[in-house]
Amino acid sequence: MTELSREILRDWQIRKTKVQKLRFIEFLQSRLPGLTVEEGGCPRCRNLVLGDPKTADVVFSAHYDTCARLPFPNFITPKNLLIYLLYQFLILIPFFAAAGLLAWGLFRLGVYEPLAMMLSWFAAFALILYVFILGPANPHTVNDNTSGVVMLCELIAALSEEERSRCAFVFFDHEETGLFGSAFFHSRHKKAVKDRLVVNFDCVSDGDHILIVQNSKAKRRAGAALREAFFTAGDKQPHLCGPLGAFYPSDQINFPCAVGVAAMNKSPILGLYMSRIHTPRDTVCDERNFSFLVEGMRRFLRLYTVKND
């Protein structure tokens, strides 16, 4: 890895508050000349852009904001939607159970029943908001999504000047609070990204199984080039999926022609899965993943740009 990537992993894993983000932006601008800040939207987003999305053949992206520390991992099974939804439901049960107990306690104290219910549900949603979004920063964010930031930096460093001129690179803000940074970028560059391929990296450092999810338009335009570029010999196993083959909730969802890339582990029962993220256990950094993805994306660029010239 480059020295810039190692410095980010060593010193810049926490990028949650406004001050933390601004310091990181200053640092990254000092290392990547030409990096600009596009500011706007609600909540206020600061997306970082290198290159011109209007002329690029491909826009590579990753979110740079980081999450709150959770008492449980954000467990994702992209090819097993039932398990994913069941897990999301289960982690909410304690919050709604607490709301029920609070309502019962207020009612026993003589609070008017509808008011007790309203107060308890308000308290439950406030607690959910705090735990999932407003709580203390997760101290380790290697996979989510320092790995995506590092991937963009590694790709920028590896590409030739001519290759970089055909790409744009975007570091999205406010992914963790609801994909707001990528939504703002889409609204600001709606015409430019209408037919532009967006390749988004989110959690790419933990796992030997590389998930590549394409929406319908990306599959038609880039599917063949992606397959040829990534299905080569190596110790990583790519999984190229269409829109019905896997669900991966990240910034690529906001674009009409997009690909999402993530690293997964695999079990015989669950299939592909991601764990550890949003907890202090998010410390796994397999440098071979970056090498695999950089080499694959360089091959893909050559194939894709030739096809679309």
N, C-alpha and C positions, 0 to 999 in steps of 0.2 A: 504494500500500500504506500501511497505518497505520504510525505511528512505532514501535509495539510490534513489528510484523513486521520492520521494517528493523533494529531493535536486535537481535532474535534472529538475523537473518542476519549481522549485523556482529560480534556479540560472543559468541554462544552456540551455535556449530556443533558443539562437542565436548561430548558428554554420554554418556560411556562408563563411567567409574568411578563408584563409589558417591558419592565426594566431589563429582565434577562434576555428577552428577544432583541431589544435595541442594542444591547452590548454584543450579542452574537452577530447582528447585522453589520455593525461596525467592524467586527473582526473579519467576517466573510468578505466584506467589500475591500478590506486591506489585502486580502489574498487573491481575490478574483477581480481584476480590473475590468471595468465595464458593467459590473453588477449594479442594477438599478432597483429602486423601491417603488412599487405601485401601491398606493394607499387609498383605501376607501371601503365602502360597504358597511354593513351593520351585522354583527359587531365590527369595529374598525379593524380592517385587515391590512397587513403589510406583506405583500407578496414580493419575492425577490426574483428578478428576471435578468437573464444573460442571453443576449441574442435577440433576434426579431421574430416574434411569432407570425408576423404577416408574410414573411418570405421563407420561413423554415419548412423543410419537408417533414420533419418530425419534431414534436415538442416533448422533451423528457421532463418529468416532474417528480417531486416528492414533497411531503409536508415536513416542515422544520419545527413546528410547535410540538410540545411534549405534554404528557397527560398527568393527571393526579395519581397519587399512590392509592391503589385499591387493596382491600383485604383479601381479594380473590382475583385470579387472572381473568382477562378477557379471552375466553376460550372460543376458538373459531374452528368450525368444520365446514369448509367451503363446498364440499361435495356431498354433505349430509345435512341438508337444511333442517330436517326434523330435529336432529340432535342439537343443532345450533339454536333453534327457537326454544326448545325445551330448556336448554341451559340458561338462556336469557330470562325465561320465565322464573326458573328456580332461584336465581340470584335476587329477584325482586320480592320473593315471598317474605323474607324477614322485614322488609320495609313496610309492606302492607299489613303484616301481622302486628307490627308496632303501632300502626295507625289504628287497627282495631282495638288494641289494648288501651290506647290513649282515649279513644272515643268512649269505651266502657268506663274508664276512670272518670272522665269528665261528666258523663251521665250520672254516675254514682254520686258525684259531688253536687248534683242539682243543676247542671248546665242543660239548657233546652236541647233536646235530642238532635234536631237538625243542625243547630249551631255546633254541637259537639262533633258531629260527623264532619262538618265542613272544616272545623279547626284541625281535626286529626288528619284528614286527607291533605290539607295544606301543609301540615308539619311533615307528613311522609314525603311529599314531592320536594319540599325544601331540603330534607335530609338526602334524598336521591341526588338533587342538584349539587349539594355540597360534596358528597362522597365521590360522585362520578366526574365532576367538572371543577368545582371551586376549591377542593381540598388541597392539602400540601403536595408539592411536586414530587413525582416519583424520582428517587435519587439515581436510578439506573434505567437508561432508555436505549440501550445498545441496539436492540432490534427495532423498537417502535419509538421514533423512527430515525434515530441517529444513523441507522444502516442505510436508509433511503438518502439522507443528506450525503453520507460518505459515497454512496453509489454515484450520485450526480458528480461529485468532485472527482472521483476516479475516472469517470467517463470523459469529463472535460479534459482531464490531464492526458488521457490516452489517445484522444482523437487528434488527427492532423488539423492544421489550420483550415484546409479546404473542407474537411468533414465537419468541423465546428461551424463553418459558415452556412451549412445546410441544416443546422439544428438550432433550437432554442431550449433553454433550461430554466425551469421555474421551481422555486422553493415556496410552497403554499403555506400560508398562515391558517390558523383556526380550523384545522381538520378535526382535532379532538373534540371541539365544541359543536361540531355538526357540519363539516365540509364547507364552511363558509368562505374560506380563502379561495378554493377552486371555483365556487359559485360566483364569487366576485370577479375572478379572472375570466370566466366564461362570459359574463355579462359585459365586461370591458372589451373583450376581443371576440365578440360573438361571430362576426363575419369571418375573421381570420381562422377561427377554429372550427368553422362549420364543416369543412372537408379535410382539416389537418389531423394527422394521426397524433394522438397523445399517448405516451407510454409512461405509466405512473409506477414508481417503486415505493412500496410500503411494507416494511418488515422483511428484509431480504437476507438477514445474517444468521438465522437459526433454523437449520434443517437442510437435508440433502435433496429434497424434492422441490423443484422450482415450478410453482404454479404460474401459468400465463393465461389469463382470462381475457377473452376478446368479446366485445359486443358485436352485433350483427354487421355493422358497417366496417369495422376493423377486420373482421374475419374475411369479408369479401376482398378487401383491399390489401391486407397484409398477411393473411393467414398462411399462404404458401411460402412467403419469404421467412416468416417466423419459424415454420416447421423446418425448412432447409437450414436455417441459421443455428438452431438450437439442438436438433436431434443428431448430435455427433457423439463420438466416443468420449467418455469421461466418467468421473466418479459422482457426478450430479445427474439427477433424473428429471428431465423436464416433463411437465404435464400441460399440454396445450388444449384449452377448453373453449368451446363456444359459449354463447350467452345462456344456454340452458344446461350446460355441463357443470357449472360451478357458480357460486355466489360469493364474491369477496367485497365487503363494504369499505370502499375507500374513494379517493378523489376522482378516479377515472369515471365514476358513475355520472358525473356532471357534464360529460362531453359526448358528442354524437358519434365520434370515431375514436375509440379508446381501447387501451390494453392495460390491465393491472398485473403487476408482477410481485410475487411474494414467495418466501421460502417456507416450506412446511416439513413437519415430521409425519410419519405414517405408522398406523397401527392396524392389525388385522381386522379389528372390529369397527373402529371409527373411520378408517381410511385416512385421508390427509387431515392434519390438524395443526393448530398453532396454540401454544400455551405460553406461560410465563409473562407475557406482555401486561403492562399496567401494574406490575408488582416489582419489588426490589430484586426479584430473581431474573429480571431481564438483563442478563449480562453476557449472553452467548454471542460471540463474534467469530464466525468461520470465514477467514479471509479468502478461502477458495471460492466462496459464493461470489465475491466481487470479481475475481478473475474470470470465473465462468460467465457471469453476466456481461462484463465489459467485452470479452472476446465475442460472445454471441451477438451483442448489440452492434458491434463493428461489422460483423458479417451481415447482420440484418440490414444495416444502413446501406451497404454496398448493393445488396440484392434489391432493396426497396426503392432506392433512389434511381437505380438503372431502370426498373420497371415503370417508374412514374415520370421519367424524363420525356 
